[in-house]
């Protein structure tokens, strides 16, 4: 209902389209439930709003978060792993191509000045995909996090307290698609980060679909789904990329849609046999696990050379940071 109310206020969608986008099977059911919640019909809320003037298939929504929010740190993380031709993170803006229910789209995320919200611009041909896109965006940018709760817990450790004061509002860096993260993580076991990005761009170029939106600019392709990669001829890929794609597609293609989150790490461990740190990284980004701890990951390595270097035995304190180690 909250999502439907937001669409009534912020978009030019018809009430029938909003009912479908919010998951209602009929307009009549939508009208009845809306009256129960808000004491007025949807048409009255629509008259009170001022929807923006946007082209067809384009939507601008504002998603709230609890402050503070370290947008610059999150954007730096995403920029260091952005797949060429699929996503970009620069100039304070994150942009990427997306697939939702088989439809191509574009996503653009940036902070909304003066308020505790992210401004999300979506281009999609089918409005019924909007709820899925918004749900994935909220997870990717960790908008449900409570930084006060997390920092109160972590701040009890005198080693972390000054870091939290210096860097308030850190968020968990999620991901749009589990397939991308799994392939990236498996590649980084074999290749340096720069080569990993290059190979991910090559995979997108060869097996992804070209985008058809004029607003895509430097974004040229969508990243292929696991189903497409499972059926692809990988002979032309460099060996590390072919191995990572083959393992990821075997794992993800076989997962059940309803229980894939519970099965992913277990099947990866069986099929690909990655390092435990790789599994933890995948749990952090693909499963939004706030307690995953990739001990061999880049962030931990940087911390061990910097703020943790002088803290003898800091590894023994990691258990005290649960359940917010990510």
C-alpha positions in Angstrom: 0.0 0.0 0.0 2.9 2.4 0.8 4.3 1.7 -2.6 1.0 2.3 -4.3 0.6 5.6 -2.5 4.0 6.6 -3.6 3.2 5.8 -7.3 0.0 7.8 -7.0 1.9 10.8 -5.8 5.1 10.6 -7.9 4.2 9.1 -11.2 1.8 9.6 -14.1 0.6 6.0 -14.1 -3.1 5.3 -14.3 -4.8 3.9 -11.2 -5.2 0.6 -13.1 -1.5 0.5 -13.8 -0.7 1.3 -10.2 -2.9 -1.5 -9.0 -1.0 -4.0 -11.1 2.4 -2.5 -10.2 1.7 -2.8 -6.5 0.7 -6.5 -6.8 -3.1 -6.3 -6.8 -5.0 -8.7 -9.1 -7.8 -6.3 -9.7 -8.7 -2.6 -9.5 -11.7 -3.3 -7.4 -9.6 -5.1 -4.8 -7.0 -2.3 -4.9 -9.7 0.4 -4.3 -11.3 -1.5 -1.4 -8.0 -2.1 0.4 -6.8 1.5 -0.2 -10.0 2.9 1.3 -9.5 0.7 4.4 -6.0 1.9 4.9 -6.3 5.6 4.0 -10.0 6.4 4.4 -10.2 7.8 0.9 -10.2 6.4 -2.7 -6.9 6.4 -4.7 -8.3 9.0 -7.1 -8.5 11.5 -4.3 -4.8 10.9 -3.3 -3.9 11.3 -7.0 -5.6 14.7 -7.1 -3.5 15.9 -4.1 -0.2 14.9 -5.7 1.8 16.6 -8.5 3.3 13.9 -10.6 6.3 15.0 -12.6 6.2 15.5 -16.4 8.2 12.5 -17.6 8.3 10.5 -20.8 6.4 7.3 -21.1 8.2 4.4 -19.3 10.2 6.7 -17.1 9.7 7.0 -13.3 11.4 9.0 -10.6 11.0 7.8 -7.0 12.5 8.9 -3.7 13.5 6.1 -1.3 14.1 7.1 2.3 16.9 5.9 4.6 17.9 6.5 8.2 20.8 9.0 8.4 23.7 9.2 8.3 24.5 7.7 4.9 28.1 7.5 3.6 27.2 7.7 -0.1 30.7 8.6 -1.3 32.2 5.5 0.3 29.5 3.2 -1.2 30.0 4.8 -4.6 33.7 4.3 -4.5 33.2 0.6 -3.7 30.8 0.2 -6.6 33.0 2.2 -9.0 36.0 -0.1 -8.3 33.9 -3.1 -9.4 31.7 -1.6 -12.1 31.3 -3.8 -15.2 32.3 -1.9 -18.4 29.3 -1.3 -20.6 26.8 -2.5 -17.9 27.3 0.0 -15.0 29.1 3.2 -14.0 29.6 5.0 -10.7 31.1 8.4 -11.1 30.2 12.1 -10.6 28.1 11.2 -7.6 25.7 9.0 -9.6 25.3 5.2 -10.0 23.9 4.0 -13.3 23.3 0.6 -14.8 21.3 -1.5 -17.2 18.9 -3.9 -15.7 16.7 -6.9 -16.6 13.3 -7.2 -14.8 10.9 -10.0 -15.7 12.6 -10.2 -19.1 12.4 -6.5 -19.8 15.4 -4.3 -20.3 15.6 -1.1 -18.3 17.9 1.6 -16.9 18.5 2.5 -13.3 20.1 5.7 -12.0 20.6 6.4 -8.3 21.9 9.6 -6.6 21.3 11.4 -3.3 18.4 13.8 -3.1 19.8 17.1 -1.8 18.5 18.4 1.5 16.6 15.2 2.5 17.4 11.7 3.8 16.5 10.1 0.5 18.0 8.6 -2.6 16.6 9.7 -5.9 15.9 6.7 -8.2 15.2 7.2 -11.9 14.0 4.1 -13.6 13.3 3.5 -17.3 11.2 0.4 -17.9 8.6 -0.5 -20.6 6.3 -2.3 -18.1 5.2 -0.7 -14.9 4.3 -4.0 -13.3 8.1 -4.6 -12.9 8.5 -1.5 -10.7 8.0 -3.1 -7.4 10.7 -5.7 -8.1 13.1 -3.0 -9.2 12.5 -0.8 -6.2 12.8 -3.8 -3.8 16.2 -4.8 -5.4 17.4 -1.2 -5.3 16.6 -0.8 -1.6 18.5 -4.0 -0.9 21.5 -3.0 -3.1 21.9 0.3 -1.3 21.1 -1.1 2.2 18.3 1.4 2.8 16.7 -0.7 5.6 19.9 -0.4 7.8 19.7 1.3 11.2 23.1 3.0 11.5 22.5 4.1 15.1 21.9 0.5 16.2 24.9 -0.9 14.3 27.3 1.8 15.4 26.2 1.6 19.0 27.1 -2.1 18.9 30.4 -1.8 17.1 31.3 1.3 19.0 31.6 -0.7 22.2 35.0 -1.8 20.8 37.6 1.0 21.5 39.4 -0.1 18.3 36.3 0.6 16.1 34.9 3.6 17.9 37.2 6.3 16.4 36.7 4.7 12.9 33.0 4.9 13.3 33.2 8.6 14.3 35.5 9.3 11.3 33.3 7.4 8.8 29.6 7.6 10.0 26.9 6.0 8.0 28.7 3.1 6.2 26.4 0.8 4.3 26.5 -2.8 3.1 27.4 -2.8 -0.6 24.8 -5.0 -2.2 24.5 -6.1 -5.8 21.9 -6.0 -8.5 22.3 -9.6 -9.7 23.8 -12.7 -7.9 25.2 -14.0 -11.2 27.5 -11.0 -11.6 28.8 -11.2 -8.0 29.4 -15.0 -8.2 31.4 -14.7 -11.4 33.3 -11.6 -10.2 34.2 -13.4 -6.9 35.4 -16.6 -8.6 37.4 -14.5 -11.1 39.2 -12.6 -8.3 40.5 -15.8 -6.9 42.4 -16.2 -10.2 43.0 -12.6 -11.5 43.8 -9.1 -10.2 40.8 -6.7 -9.9 41.6 -4.8 -13.1 41.7 -8.0 -15.1 38.5 -9.2 -13.4 36.7 -6.1 -14.6 38.0 -6.5 -18.1 36.8 -10.1 -18.3 33.4 -9.2 -16.9 33.1 -6.6 -19.6 34.1 -9.2 -22.2 31.4 -11.6 -20.9 28.8 -8.9 -21.1 29.9 -7.9 -24.6 29.8 -11.5 -25.9 26.7 -12.9 -24.1 24.7 -9.9 -22.9 22.0 -8.2 -24.9 22.5 -4.8 -26.5 20.3 -2.1 -24.9 17.8 -0.3 -26.9 17.3 2.9 -24.8 18.7 6.1 -26.2 19.3 7.4 -22.7 21.8 4.5 -22.1 24.8 6.7 -23.3 27.9 4.8 -22.3 26.0 1.7 -21.1 25.7 -0.6 -24.0 24.6 -4.1 -22.8 22.8 -6.0 -20.0 24.7 -8.6 -18.1 23.6 -12.1 -19.2 21.4 -14.2 -17.0 22.7 -17.6 -15.7 20.3 -19.4 -18.0 21.8 -17.8 -21.1 25.4 -18.5 -19.9 24.6 -22.1 -19.2 23.7 -22.6 -22.8 26.5 -20.5 -24.2 29.6 -21.7 -26.1 32.5 -20.5 -23.9 35.3 -21.6 -26.2 36.3 -18.1 -27.1 36.6 -16.9 -23.5 40.0 -16.8 -21.7 40.3 -19.9 -19.5 39.8 -18.1 -16.1 36.6 -16.4 -17.4 35.3 -19.6 -18.9 35.8 -21.5 -15.7 34.1 -18.9 -13.6 31.1 -18.6 -15.9 30.7 -22.4 -16.2 30.7 -22.8 -12.4 28.4 -19.8 -11.7 25.9 -20.8 -14.4 25.9 -24.5 -13.2 25.1 -23.3 -9.7 22.6 -20.6 -10.4 20.7 -22.3 -13.2 19.9 -25.2 -10.9 18.6 -23.1 -8.0 14.9 -22.9 -7.2 13.5 -19.4 -7.3 11.8 -19.7 -3.9 14.8 -21.1 -2.0 17.9 -19.9 -3.9 19.2 -17.8 -1.1 19.4 -20.8 1.2 21.0 -23.0 -1.5 23.5 -20.7 -3.1 26.5 -21.0 -0.8 26.0 -24.7 -0.3 25.9 -25.5 -4.0 28.8 -23.1 -4.7 30.9 -25.0 -2.1 30.1 -28.3 -3.8 30.5 -27.2 -7.4 33.2 -24.6 -7.5 35.0 -25.2 -4.2 35.9 -21.6 -3.7 37.9 -20.2 -0.7 35.8 -19.5 2.4 36.6 -15.8 2.0 35.1 -15.8 -1.5 31.9 -17.4 -0.1 31.8 -14.7 2.6 32.1 -12.0 0.0 29.3 -13.5 -2.1 27.1 -13.7 1.1 27.8 -10.1 1.8 26.9 -8.8 -1.6 24.5 -11.3 -3.2 22.7 -12.3 0.0 22.9 -8.9 1.9 24.3 -10.7 4.9 25.4 -8.0 7.4 27.6 -10.5 9.3 29.6 -12.0 6.4 33.3 -11.5 6.9 35.6 -12.1 3.8 38.9 -12.3 5.7 41.0 -12.2 2.5 38.9 -9.5 0.9 40.3 -6.1 -0.2 38.6 -4.1 2.5 40.0 -6.2 5.3 43.4 -6.2 3.8 43.5 -2.4 3.6 42.3 -2.2 7.3 45.0 -4.6 8.4 47.6 -2.4 6.8 46.1 0.7 8.3 43.9 1.2 11.3 44.2 -2.4 12.5 48.0 -2.7 12.1 48.8 -1.5 15.6 46.1 -3.5 17.3 47.8 -6.8 18.2 45.4 -9.7 18.1 42.6 -7.8 16.4 41.5 -11.0 14.7 40.4 -12.4 18.1 38.0 -9.5 18.5 36.1 -10.2 15.3 33.6 -12.4 17.0 32.6 -9.5 19.3 31.5 -7.5 16.2 28.7 -10.0 15.3 26.1 -9.6 13.9 27.4 -6.6 12.0 30.9 -7.6 10.7 30.2 -6.7 7.1 
